[in-house]
Amino acid sequence: MLGEIVLVLLIIVGVIGRSSIIATAACILLAIKLVHLERFLPGIERRGLELGLLFLTLSVLVPFASGKVGMKDFVAVITSWQGILALIGGAAATYINSKGLHLLQMEPGMIAGLVLGSIVGILVLRGIPVGPLMAAGITAILYKLFKLLGGP
Protein backbone atom coordinates (compact mmCIF):
# COMPACT_ATOMS: atom_id res chain seq x y z
CA MET A 1 0.00 0.00 0.00
CA LEU A 2 2.89 2.37 0.76
CA GLY A 3 4.18 1.95 -2.79
CA GLU A 4 0.86 3.06 -4.27
CA ILE A 5 0.73 6.09 -1.96
CA VAL A 6 4.25 7.12 -2.97
CA LEU A 7 3.35 6.73 -6.65
CA VAL A 8 0.20 8.86 -6.23
CA LEU A 9 2.28 11.51 -4.43
CA LEU A 10 4.80 11.43 -7.28
CA ILE A 11 1.98 11.90 -9.78
CA ILE A 12 0.74 14.93 -7.84
CA VAL A 13 4.23 16.36 -7.49
CA GLY A 14 4.87 15.74 -11.19
CA VAL A 15 1.69 17.55 -12.18
CA ILE A 16 2.30 20.47 -9.79
CA GLY A 17 5.95 20.68 -10.80
CA ARG A 18 5.05 20.40 -14.50
CA SER A 19 7.23 17.32 -14.90
CA SER A 20 5.31 15.13 -17.29
CA ILE A 21 8.07 12.52 -17.23
CA ILE A 22 7.81 11.91 -13.47
CA ALA A 23 4.00 12.01 -13.57
CA THR A 24 3.82 9.64 -16.54
CA ALA A 25 6.35 7.19 -15.10
CA ALA A 26 4.50 7.11 -11.78
CA CYS A 27 1.18 6.62 -13.61
CA ILE A 28 2.55 3.69 -15.61
CA LEU A 29 3.96 2.02 -12.50
CA LEU A 30 0.74 2.61 -10.58
CA ALA A 31 -1.25 1.07 -13.45
CA ILE A 32 1.08 -1.95 -13.47
CA LYS A 33 0.49 -2.41 -9.73
CA LEU A 34 -3.26 -1.89 -9.94
CA VAL A 35 -3.75 -4.48 -12.68
CA HIS A 36 -1.51 -6.92 -10.78
CA LEU A 37 1.33 -7.08 -13.28
CA GLU A 38 4.00 -6.74 -10.61
CA ARG A 39 5.88 -9.65 -12.18
CA PHE A 40 7.10 -7.18 -14.81
CA LEU A 41 8.59 -4.76 -12.26
CA PRO A 42 11.93 -6.60 -11.88
CA GLY A 43 12.36 -6.58 -15.66
CA ILE A 44 11.54 -2.89 -15.84
CA GLU A 45 13.98 -2.22 -13.03
CA ARG A 46 16.69 -4.33 -14.66
CA ARG A 47 16.27 -3.14 -18.25
CA GLY A 48 14.46 0.18 -17.88
CA LEU A 49 17.62 2.22 -17.60
CA GLU A 50 19.05 0.59 -20.72
CA LEU A 51 15.82 1.17 -22.63
CA GLY A 52 15.69 4.79 -21.50
CA LEU A 53 19.30 5.33 -22.54
CA LEU A 54 18.55 3.72 -25.89
CA PHE A 55 15.72 6.17 -26.59
CA LEU A 56 17.76 9.10 -25.31
CA THR A 57 20.63 8.13 -27.61
CA LEU A 58 18.22 7.68 -30.52
CA SER A 59 16.86 11.19 -30.02
CA VAL A 60 20.36 12.65 -29.86
CA LEU A 61 21.43 10.84 -33.05
CA VAL A 62 18.39 11.86 -35.14
CA PRO A 63 20.14 14.99 -36.49
CA PHE A 64 22.83 12.73 -37.96
CA ALA A 65 20.27 10.46 -39.60
CA SER A 66 18.22 13.38 -40.93
CA GLY A 67 21.25 15.17 -42.35
CA LYS A 68 20.93 18.21 -40.06
CA VAL A 69 24.46 17.59 -38.81
CA GLY A 70 27.10 17.41 -41.51
CA MET A 71 30.85 17.35 -42.02
CA LYS A 72 31.16 21.09 -41.35
CA ASP A 73 29.77 20.49 -37.86
CA PHE A 74 32.46 17.89 -37.18
CA VAL A 75 35.13 20.30 -38.42
CA ALA A 76 33.72 22.98 -36.10
CA VAL A 77 34.19 20.64 -33.15
CA ILE A 78 37.94 20.55 -33.59
CA THR A 79 38.46 24.08 -34.93
CA SER A 80 36.40 26.27 -32.60
CA TRP A 81 36.66 26.82 -28.86
CA GLN A 82 32.88 26.22 -28.51
CA GLY A 83 33.24 22.89 -30.29
CA ILE A 84 36.19 21.87 -28.14
CA LEU A 85 34.26 22.82 -25.00
CA ALA A 86 31.30 20.74 -26.23
CA LEU A 87 33.62 17.80 -26.83
CA ILE A 88 35.11 18.12 -23.33
CA GLY A 89 31.65 18.57 -21.80
CA GLY A 90 30.33 15.46 -23.52
CA ALA A 91 33.31 13.38 -22.43
CA ALA A 92 33.06 14.68 -18.85
CA ALA A 93 29.33 13.98 -18.69
CA THR A 94 29.74 10.38 -19.83
CA TYR A 95 32.53 9.88 -17.28
CA ILE A 96 30.37 11.32 -14.50
CA ASN A 97 27.47 9.12 -15.63
CA SER A 98 29.68 6.03 -15.38
CA LYS A 99 30.54 6.99 -11.80
CA GLY A 100 26.82 7.40 -11.13
CA LEU A 101 26.06 3.95 -12.52
CA HIS A 102 28.77 2.45 -10.31
CA LEU A 103 27.37 4.28 -7.26
CA LEU A 104 23.84 3.01 -7.97
CA GLN A 105 25.14 -0.54 -8.33
CA MET A 106 27.02 -0.30 -5.02
CA GLU A 107 24.37 1.67 -3.11
CA PRO A 108 20.93 1.06 -4.69
CA GLY A 109 19.23 2.66 -1.68
CA MET A 110 20.51 6.07 -2.80
CA ILE A 111 17.88 6.16 -5.53
CA ALA A 112 15.33 7.49 -3.02
CA GLY A 113 17.49 10.53 -2.29
CA LEU A 114 18.18 11.04 -5.99
CA VAL A 115 14.47 10.96 -6.82
CA LEU A 116 13.61 13.35 -3.98
CA GLY A 117 16.49 15.62 -4.99
CA SER A 118 15.28 15.60 -8.58
CA ILE A 119 11.78 16.52 -7.46
CA VAL A 120 13.15 19.40 -5.36
CA GLY A 121 15.23 20.50 -8.34
CA ILE A 122 12.16 20.47 -10.58
CA LEU A 123 9.91 22.31 -8.16
CA VAL A 124 12.33 24.77 -6.58
CA LEU A 125 15.01 25.29 -9.22
CA ARG A 126 12.78 24.73 -12.28
CA GLY A 127 15.26 22.10 -13.45
CA ILE A 128 14.78 19.33 -15.97
CA PRO A 129 15.25 15.74 -14.82
CA VAL A 130 17.62 14.09 -17.28
CA GLY A 131 17.89 10.92 -15.30
CA PRO A 132 19.29 9.24 -12.28
CA LEU A 133 22.72 8.58 -13.79
CA MET A 134 23.81 12.20 -13.89
CA ALA A 135 22.33 12.83 -10.45
CA ALA A 136 24.14 9.75 -9.14
CA GLY A 137 27.36 10.85 -10.86
CA ILE A 138 27.22 14.24 -9.21
CA THR A 139 26.41 12.52 -5.91
CA ALA A 140 29.45 10.25 -6.38
CA ILE A 141 31.68 13.29 -6.89
CA LEU A 142 30.17 15.05 -3.85
CA TYR A 143 30.61 11.84 -1.83
CA LYS A 144 34.31 11.64 -2.73
CA LEU A 145 34.80 15.33 -1.91
CA PHE A 146 33.04 14.83 1.41
CA LYS A 147 35.29 11.87 2.21
CA LEU A 148 38.42 13.84 1.22
CA LEU A 149 37.41 16.70 3.51
CA GLY A 150 37.16 14.35 6.46
CA GLY A 151 33.54 13.24 6.41
CA PRO A 152 32.52 9.98 8.11
Buried (B, 14 or more C-beta within 10 A) or exposed (E): EEEEEBBEEBBEBBBEBEBEBBBEBBBEBBEBBEEEEEEEBEEBEEEEBEEBBEEEEEEEEEEEEEEEEEEEEEEEBEEEEEBEEEEEEEEEBEEBBEBBBEBBEEBEEBBEEBBEBBBEBBBEEEBEBEBBBBBBBBBBBEBEEEEEEEEE
